[in-house]
Amino acid sequence: MPVTKSKHAVLTPQDLHSQTSMIIKTMLLNRSPKQVAELMSAFLETHCKEARPDLELQEFIQKFDKQHRL
């Protein structure tokens, strides 16, 4: 499924998840781990307005690990 570029497109939760996963996988394949970390850090800093991005990410990972028993 090609990435829908319109910000006004209505996507199902599954389509949104698929598109987001595809973008992240492409990013991981085309960049070094250092570049991925820098990109994700910049994204979180500009999009996490309510709380500190580092704490939000750490908490999210801990919840994810518990749900998936990692």
VODO-262705 format. One record per residue: residue number from 1; x, y, z of N, C-alpha, C, O in turn. Coordinates in Angstrom, 1 decimal. Layout:
% VODO-262705
pt seq = NUM n_X = X n_Y = Y n_Z = Z ca_X = X ca_Y = Y ca_Z = Z c_X = X c_Y = Y c_Z = Z o_X = X o_Y = Y o_Z = Z
...
% end
This chain:
% VODO-262705
pt seq = 1 n_X = 0.8 n_Y = -1.2 n_Z = 0.0 ca_X = 0.0 ca_Y = 0.0 ca_Z = 0.0 c_X = 0.9 c_Y = 1.2 c_Z = 0.0 o_X = 1.7 o_Y = 1.4 o_Z = 0.9
pt seq = 2 n_X = 0.7 n_Y = 2.1 n_Z = -1.0 ca_X = 1.5 ca_Y = 3.4 ca_Z = -1.0 c_X = 1.2 c_Y = 4.3 c_Z = 0.2 o_X = 0.0 o_Y = 4.3 o_Z = 0.6
pt seq = 3 n_X = 2.1 n_Y = 5.1 n_Z = 0.6 ca_X = 1.9 ca_Y = 6.0 ca_Z = 1.7 c_X = 0.9 c_Y = 7.1 c_Z = 1.2 o_X = 1.1 o_Y = 7.7 o_Z = 0.1
pt seq = 4 n_X = -0.1 n_Y = 7.4 n_Z = 2.0 ca_X = -1.1 ca_Y = 8.4 ca_Z = 1.7 c_X = -0.5 c_Y = 9.7 c_Z = 2.1 o_X = -0.2 o_Y = 9.9 o_Z = 3.3
pt seq = 5 n_X = -0.3 n_Y = 10.7 n_Z = 1.2 ca_X = 0.4 ca_Y = 11.9 ca_Z = 1.5 c_X = -0.6 c_Y = 13.0 c_Z = 2.1 o_X = -0.1 o_Y = 14.0 o_Z = 2.7
pt seq = 6 n_X = -1.9 n_Y = 12.9 n_Z = 1.8 ca_X = -2.8 ca_Y = 13.9 ca_Z = 2.2 c_X = -3.1 c_Y = 13.9 c_Z = 3.7 o_X = -3.3 o_Y = 12.8 o_Z = 4.3
pt seq = 7 n_X = -2.9 n_Y = 15.0 n_Z = 4.4 ca_X = -3.2 ca_Y = 15.1 ca_Z = 5.8 c_X = -4.7 c_Y = 15.0 c_Z = 6.1 o_X = -5.0 o_Y = 14.8 o_Z = 7.3
pt seq = 8 n_X = -5.5 n_Y = 15.1 n_Z = 5.1 ca_X = -6.9 ca_Y = 15.0 ca_Z = 5.3 c_X = -7.5 c_Y = 13.6 c_Z = 5.0 o_X = -8.7 o_Y = 13.4 o_Z = 5.2
pt seq = 9 n_X = -6.7 n_Y = 12.7 n_Z = 4.6 ca_X = -7.2 ca_Y = 11.4 ca_Z = 4.3 c_X = -7.6 c_Y = 10.7 c_Z = 5.6 o_X = -7.0 o_Y = 10.8 o_Z = 6.6
pt seq = 10 n_X = -8.7 n_Y = 10.0 n_Z = 5.5 ca_X = -9.2 ca_Y = 9.2 ca_Z = 6.7 c_X = -8.7 c_Y = 7.8 c_Z = 6.5 o_X = -9.0 o_Y = 7.1 o_Z = 5.5
pt seq = 11 n_X = -8.0 n_Y = 7.4 n_Z = 7.5 ca_X = -7.4 ca_Y = 6.0 ca_Z = 7.5 c_X = -7.9 c_Y = 5.2 c_Z = 8.6 o_X = -8.2 o_Y = 5.7 o_Z = 9.7
pt seq = 12 n_X = -8.1 n_Y = 3.9 n_Z = 8.3 ca_X = -8.5 ca_Y = 3.0 ca_Z = 9.4 c_X = -7.3 c_Y = 2.9 c_Z = 10.4 o_X = -6.1 o_Y = 3.2 o_Z = 10.0
pt seq = 13 n_X = -7.5 n_Y = 2.5 n_Z = 11.6 ca_X = -6.4 ca_Y = 2.3 ca_Z = 12.5 c_X = -5.3 c_Y = 1.3 c_Z = 12.0 o_X = -4.1 o_Y = 1.5 o_Z = 12.1
pt seq = 14 n_X = -5.8 n_Y = 0.3 n_Z = 11.3 ca_X = -4.8 ca_Y = -0.7 ca_Z = 10.7 c_X = -4.0 c_Y = -0.1 c_Z = 9.6 o_X = -2.8 o_Y = -0.3 o_Z = 9.5
pt seq = 15 n_X = -4.7 n_Y = 0.7 n_Z = 8.7 ca_X = -3.9 ca_Y = 1.4 ca_Z = 7.6 c_X = -2.9 c_Y = 2.4 c_Z = 8.2 o_X = -1.8 o_Y = 2.4 o_Z = 7.7
pt seq = 16 n_X = -3.3 n_Y = 3.1 n_Z = 9.2 ca_X = -2.4 ca_Y = 4.0 ca_Z = 9.9 c_X = -1.2 c_Y = 3.3 c_Z = 10.5 o_X = 0.0 o_Y = 3.7 o_Z = 10.3
pt seq = 17 n_X = -1.5 n_Y = 2.2 n_Z = 11.1 ca_X = -0.4 ca_Y = 1.4 ca_Z = 11.7 c_X = 0.6 c_Y = 0.9 c_Z = 10.6 o_X = 1.8 o_Y = 0.9 o_Z = 10.8
pt seq = 18 n_X = 0.0 n_Y = 0.4 n_Z = 9.5 ca_X = 0.8 ca_Y = -0.2 ca_Z = 8.4 c_X = 1.6 c_Y = 0.9 c_Z = 7.8 o_X = 2.8 o_Y = 0.7 o_Z = 7.5
pt seq = 19 n_X = 1.1 n_Y = 2.1 n_Z = 7.6 ca_X = 1.9 ca_Y = 3.2 ca_Z = 7.0 c_X = 3.0 c_Y = 3.6 c_Z = 7.9 o_X = 4.1 o_Y = 3.8 o_Z = 7.4
pt seq = 20 n_X = 2.7 n_Y = 3.7 n_Z = 9.2 ca_X = 3.7 ca_Y = 4.2 ca_Z = 10.1 c_X = 4.8 c_Y = 3.1 c_Z = 10.2 o_X = 6.0 o_Y = 3.5 o_Z = 10.2
pt seq = 21 n_X = 4.4 n_Y = 1.9 n_Z = 10.3 ca_X = 5.4 ca_Y = 0.8 ca_Z = 10.3 c_X = 6.3 c_Y = 0.8 c_Z = 9.1 o_X = 7.5 o_Y = 0.6 o_Z = 9.2
pt seq = 22 n_X = 5.7 n_Y = 1.0 n_Z = 7.9 ca_X = 6.5 ca_Y = 1.0 ca_Z = 6.7 c_X = 7.5 c_Y = 2.2 c_Z = 6.7 o_X = 8.6 o_Y = 2.0 o_Z = 6.2
pt seq = 23 n_X = 7.1 n_Y = 3.3 n_Z = 7.1 ca_X = 8.0 ca_Y = 4.5 ca_Z = 7.2 c_X = 9.1 c_Y = 4.2 c_Z = 8.1 o_X = 10.3 o_Y = 4.5 o_Z = 7.8
pt seq = 24 n_X = 8.8 n_Y = 3.6 n_Z = 9.3 ca_X = 9.9 ca_Y = 3.4 ca_Z = 10.3 c_X = 10.8 c_Y = 2.3 c_Z = 9.7 o_X = 12.1 o_Y = 2.4 o_Z = 9.9
pt seq = 25 n_X = 10.3 n_Y = 1.2 n_Z = 9.1 ca_X = 11.2 ca_Y = 0.2 ca_Z = 8.6 c_X = 12.1 c_Y = 0.7 c_Z = 7.5 o_X = 13.3 o_Y = 0.4 o_Z = 7.4
pt seq = 26 n_X = 11.5 n_Y = 1.6 n_Z = 6.6 ca_X = 12.4 ca_Y = 2.2 ca_Z = 5.6 c_X = 13.5 c_Y = 3.0 c_Z = 6.2 o_X = 14.6 o_Y = 3.0 o_Z = 5.7
pt seq = 27 n_X = 13.1 n_Y = 3.8 n_Z = 7.2 ca_X = 14.1 ca_Y = 4.6 ca_Z = 7.9 c_X = 15.2 c_Y = 3.8 c_Z = 8.5 o_X = 16.4 o_Y = 4.1 o_Z = 8.4
pt seq = 28 n_X = 14.8 n_Y = 2.6 n_Z = 9.1 ca_X = 15.8 ca_Y = 1.8 ca_Z = 9.7 c_X = 16.7 c_Y = 1.1 c_Z = 8.7 o_X = 17.9 o_Y = 0.9 o_Z = 9.0
pt seq = 29 n_X = 16.2 n_Y = 0.8 n_Z = 7.5 ca_X = 17.0 ca_Y = 0.2 ca_Z = 6.5 c_X = 17.9 c_Y = 1.1 c_Z = 5.8 o_X = 19.0 o_Y = 0.7 o_Z = 5.3
pt seq = 30 n_X = 17.5 n_Y = 2.4 n_Z = 5.7 ca_X = 18.3 ca_Y = 3.4 ca_Z = 4.9 c_X = 19.2 c_Y = 4.3 c_Z = 5.7 o_X = 19.9 o_Y = 5.1 o_Z = 5.1
pt seq = 31 n_X = 19.2 n_Y = 4.1 n_Z = 7.0 ca_X = 20.1 ca_Y = 5.0 ca_Z = 7.8 c_X = 20.8 c_Y = 4.2 c_Z = 8.9 o_X = 20.5 o_Y = 3.1 o_Z = 9.2
pt seq = 32 n_X = 21.9 n_Y = 4.8 n_Z = 9.4 ca_X = 22.7 ca_Y = 4.2 ca_Z = 10.4 c_X = 21.9 c_Y = 4.3 c_Z = 11.7 o_X = 21.0 o_Y = 5.1 o_Z = 11.9
pt seq = 33 n_X = 22.2 n_Y = 3.4 n_Z = 12.7 ca_X = 21.6 ca_Y = 3.5 ca_Z = 14.0 c_X = 21.7 c_Y = 5.0 c_Z = 14.6 o_X = 20.8 o_Y = 5.4 o_Z = 15.3
pt seq = 34 n_X = 22.9 n_Y = 5.6 n_Z = 14.4 ca_X = 23.1 ca_Y = 6.9 ca_Z = 15.0 c_X = 22.1 c_Y = 7.9 c_Z = 14.3 o_X = 21.5 o_Y = 8.7 o_Z = 15.0
pt seq = 35 n_X = 21.9 n_Y = 7.8 n_Z = 13.0 ca_X = 21.0 ca_Y = 8.7 ca_Z = 12.3 c_X = 19.6 c_Y = 8.5 c_Z = 12.7 o_X = 18.8 o_Y = 9.4 o_Z = 12.9
pt seq = 36 n_X = 19.2 n_Y = 7.2 n_Z = 12.9 ca_X = 17.9 ca_Y = 6.9 ca_Z = 13.4 c_X = 17.6 c_Y = 7.5 c_Z = 14.8 o_X = 16.6 o_Y = 8.1 o_Z = 15.0
pt seq = 37 n_X = 18.6 n_Y = 7.4 n_Z = 15.6 ca_X = 18.4 ca_Y = 7.9 ca_Z = 17.0 c_X = 18.3 c_Y = 9.4 c_Z = 16.9 o_X = 17.5 o_Y = 10.0 o_Z = 17.6
pt seq = 38 n_X = 19.1 n_Y = 10.1 n_Z = 16.1 ca_X = 19.0 ca_Y = 11.5 ca_Z = 16.0 c_X = 17.7 c_Y = 12.0 c_Z = 15.4 o_X = 17.1 o_Y = 13.0 o_Z = 15.8
pt seq = 39 n_X = 17.2 n_Y = 11.3 n_Z = 14.4 ca_X = 15.9 ca_Y = 11.6 ca_Z = 13.8 c_X = 14.8 c_Y = 11.4 c_Z = 14.8 o_X = 13.9 o_Y = 12.3 o_Z = 14.9
pt seq = 40 n_X = 14.8 n_Y = 10.3 n_Z = 15.5 ca_X = 13.7 ca_Y = 10.0 ca_Z = 16.4 c_X = 13.7 c_Y = 11.0 c_Z = 17.6 o_X = 12.7 o_Y = 11.4 o_Z = 18.1
pt seq = 41 n_X = 14.9 n_Y = 11.4 n_Z = 18.0 ca_X = 15.1 ca_Y = 12.3 ca_Z = 19.1 c_X = 14.5 c_Y = 13.7 c_Z = 18.7 o_X = 13.8 o_Y = 14.3 o_Z = 19.4
pt seq = 42 n_X = 14.8 n_Y = 14.1 n_Z = 17.5 ca_X = 14.3 ca_Y = 15.4 ca_Z = 16.9 c_X = 12.8 c_Y = 15.3 c_Z = 16.8 o_X = 12.1 o_Y = 16.3 o_Z = 17.1
pt seq = 43 n_X = 12.3 n_Y = 14.2 n_Z = 16.3 ca_X = 10.8 ca_Y = 14.1 ca_Z = 16.1 c_X = 10.2 c_Y = 14.2 c_Z = 17.5 o_X = 9.2 o_Y = 14.9 o_Z = 17.7
pt seq = 44 n_X = 10.6 n_Y = 13.4 n_Z = 18.5 ca_X = 10.0 ca_Y = 13.4 ca_Z = 19.8 c_X = 10.1 c_Y = 14.8 c_Z = 20.5 o_X = 9.1 o_Y = 15.2 o_Z = 21.1
pt seq = 45 n_X = 11.2 n_Y = 15.5 n_Z = 20.3 ca_X = 11.4 ca_Y = 16.8 ca_Z = 20.9 c_X = 10.4 c_Y = 17.8 c_Z = 20.3 o_X = 9.9 o_Y = 18.7 o_Z = 21.0
pt seq = 46 n_X = 10.1 n_Y = 17.7 n_Z = 19.1 ca_X = 9.2 ca_Y = 18.6 ca_Z = 18.4 c_X = 7.7 c_Y = 18.2 c_Z = 18.6 o_X = 6.8 o_Y = 19.0 o_Z = 18.3
pt seq = 47 n_X = 7.4 n_Y = 16.9 n_Z = 18.9 ca_X = 6.0 ca_Y = 16.5 ca_Z = 18.9 c_X = 5.5 c_Y = 16.1 c_Z = 20.3 o_X = 4.3 o_Y = 15.9 o_Z = 20.5
pt seq = 48 n_X = 6.4 n_Y = 16.0 n_Z = 21.3 ca_X = 6.0 ca_Y = 15.8 ca_Z = 22.7 c_X = 6.0 c_Y = 17.1 c_Z = 23.4 o_X = 7.0 o_Y = 17.6 o_Z = 23.9
pt seq = 49 n_X = 4.8 n_Y = 17.7 n_Z = 23.5 ca_X = 4.7 ca_Y = 19.0 ca_Z = 24.1 c_X = 4.3 c_Y = 18.9 c_Z = 25.6 o_X = 4.6 o_Y = 19.8 o_Z = 26.3
pt seq = 50 n_X = 3.7 n_Y = 17.8 n_Z = 26.0 ca_X = 3.1 ca_Y = 17.7 ca_Z = 27.3 c_X = 4.2 c_Y = 17.3 c_Z = 28.4 o_X = 4.1 o_Y = 17.7 o_Z = 29.5
pt seq = 51 n_X = 5.1 n_Y = 16.5 n_Z = 27.9 ca_X = 6.1 ca_Y = 16.0 ca_Z = 28.9 c_X = 7.4 c_Y = 15.8 c_Z = 28.2 o_X = 7.6 o_Y = 16.1 o_Z = 27.0
pt seq = 52 n_X = 8.4 n_Y = 15.5 n_Z = 29.0 ca_X = 9.8 ca_Y = 15.3 ca_Z = 28.5 c_X = 9.8 c_Y = 14.0 c_Z = 27.6 o_X = 9.3 o_Y = 13.0 o_Z = 28.0
pt seq = 53 n_X = 10.3 n_Y = 14.2 n_Z = 26.4 ca_X = 10.3 ca_Y = 13.1 ca_Z = 25.4 c_X = 11.1 c_Y = 11.9 c_Z = 25.9 o_X = 10.7 o_Y = 10.7 o_Z = 25.7
pt seq = 54 n_X = 12.2 n_Y = 12.1 n_Z = 26.6 ca_X = 12.9 ca_Y = 10.9 ca_Z = 27.1 c_X = 12.1 c_Y = 10.1 c_Z = 28.1 o_X = 12.2 o_Y = 8.8 o_Z = 28.1
pt seq = 55 n_X = 11.4 n_Y = 10.7 n_Z = 29.0 ca_X = 10.6 ca_Y = 10.0 ca_Z = 30.0 c_X = 9.4 c_Y = 9.3 c_Z = 29.3 o_X = 9.1 o_Y = 8.2 o_Z = 29.7
pt seq = 56 n_X = 8.8 n_Y = 10.0 n_Z = 28.4 ca_X = 7.6 ca_Y = 9.5 ca_Z = 27.7 c_X = 8.1 c_Y = 8.2 c_Z = 26.9 o_X = 7.4 o_Y = 7.2 o_Z = 27.0
pt seq = 57 n_X = 9.2 n_Y = 8.3 n_Z = 26.2 ca_X = 9.7 ca_Y = 7.1 ca_Z = 25.5 c_X = 10.0 c_Y = 6.0 c_Z = 26.4 o_X = 9.7 o_Y = 4.8 o_Z = 26.1
pt seq = 58 n_X = 10.7 n_Y = 6.3 n_Z = 27.4 ca_X = 11.1 ca_Y = 5.2 ca_Z = 28.4 c_X = 9.9 c_Y = 4.5 c_Z = 29.0 o_X = 9.9 o_Y = 3.3 o_Z = 29.0
pt seq = 59 n_X = 8.9 n_Y = 5.3 n_Z = 29.4 ca_X = 7.7 ca_Y = 4.7 ca_Z = 29.9 c_X = 6.9 c_Y = 3.9 c_Z = 28.9 o_X = 6.4 o_Y = 2.8 o_Z = 29.2
pt seq = 60 n_X = 6.9 n_Y = 4.4 n_Z = 27.6 ca_X = 6.2 ca_Y = 3.7 ca_Z = 26.6 c_X = 6.9 c_Y = 2.3 c_Z = 26.3 o_X = 6.2 o_Y = 1.3 o_Z = 26.1
pt seq = 61 n_X = 8.2 n_Y = 2.3 n_Z = 26.3 ca_X = 8.9 ca_Y = 1.1 ca_Z = 26.0 c_X = 8.7 c_Y = 0.1 c_Z = 27.2 o_X = 8.5 o_Y = -1.1 o_Z = 26.9
pt seq = 62 n_X = 8.7 n_Y = 0.6 n_Z = 28.4 ca_X = 8.4 ca_Y = -0.3 ca_Z = 29.5 c_X = 7.0 c_Y = -1.0 c_Z = 29.4 o_X = 6.9 o_Y = -2.2 o_Z = 29.7
pt seq = 63 n_X = 6.0 n_Y = -0.2 n_Z = 29.1 ca_X = 4.7 ca_Y = -0.7 ca_Z = 28.9 c_X = 4.6 c_Y = -1.7 c_Z = 27.8 o_X = 4.0 o_Y = -2.7 o_Z = 27.9
pt seq = 64 n_X = 5.3 n_Y = -1.4 n_Z = 26.7 ca_X = 5.3 ca_Y = -2.2 ca_Z = 25.5 c_X = 5.9 c_Y = -3.6 c_Z = 25.9 o_X = 5.4 o_Y = -4.6 o_Z = 25.6
pt seq = 65 n_X = 7.1 n_Y = -3.5 n_Z = 26.6 ca_X = 7.8 ca_Y = -4.7 ca_Z = 27.0 c_X = 6.9 c_Y = -5.6 c_Z = 27.9 o_X = 6.9 o_Y = -6.8 o_Z = 27.7
pt seq = 66 n_X = 6.2 n_Y = -5.0 n_Z = 28.8 ca_X = 5.3 ca_Y = -5.7 ca_Z = 29.7 c_X = 4.1 c_Y = -6.4 c_Z = 28.9 o_X = 3.8 o_Y = -7.6 o_Z = 29.2
pt seq = 67 n_X = 3.6 n_Y = -5.7 n_Z = 28.0 ca_X = 2.5 ca_Y = -6.2 ca_Z = 27.2 c_X = 3.0 c_Y = -7.4 c_Z = 26.3 o_X = 2.2 o_Y = -8.4 o_Z = 26.1
pt seq = 68 n_X = 4.2 n_Y = -7.3 n_Z = 25.8 ca_X = 4.7 ca_Y = -8.3 ca_Z = 24.9 c_X = 5.7 c_Y = -9.2 c_Z = 25.6 o_X = 6.3 o_Y = -10.1 o_Z = 24.9
pt seq = 69 n_X = 5.8 n_Y = -9.1 n_Z = 26.9 ca_X = 6.7 ca_Y = -10.0 ca_Z = 27.7 c_X = 8.1 c_Y = -10.1 c_Z = 27.2 o_X = 8.6 o_Y = -11.2 o_Z = 27.0
pt seq = 70 n_X = 8.7 n_Y = -8.9 n_Z = 26.9 ca_X = 10.1 ca_Y = -8.9 ca_Z = 26.4 c_X = 11.1 c_Y = -8.7 c_Z = 27.5 o_X = 12.3 o_Y = -8.7 o_Z = 27.3
% end
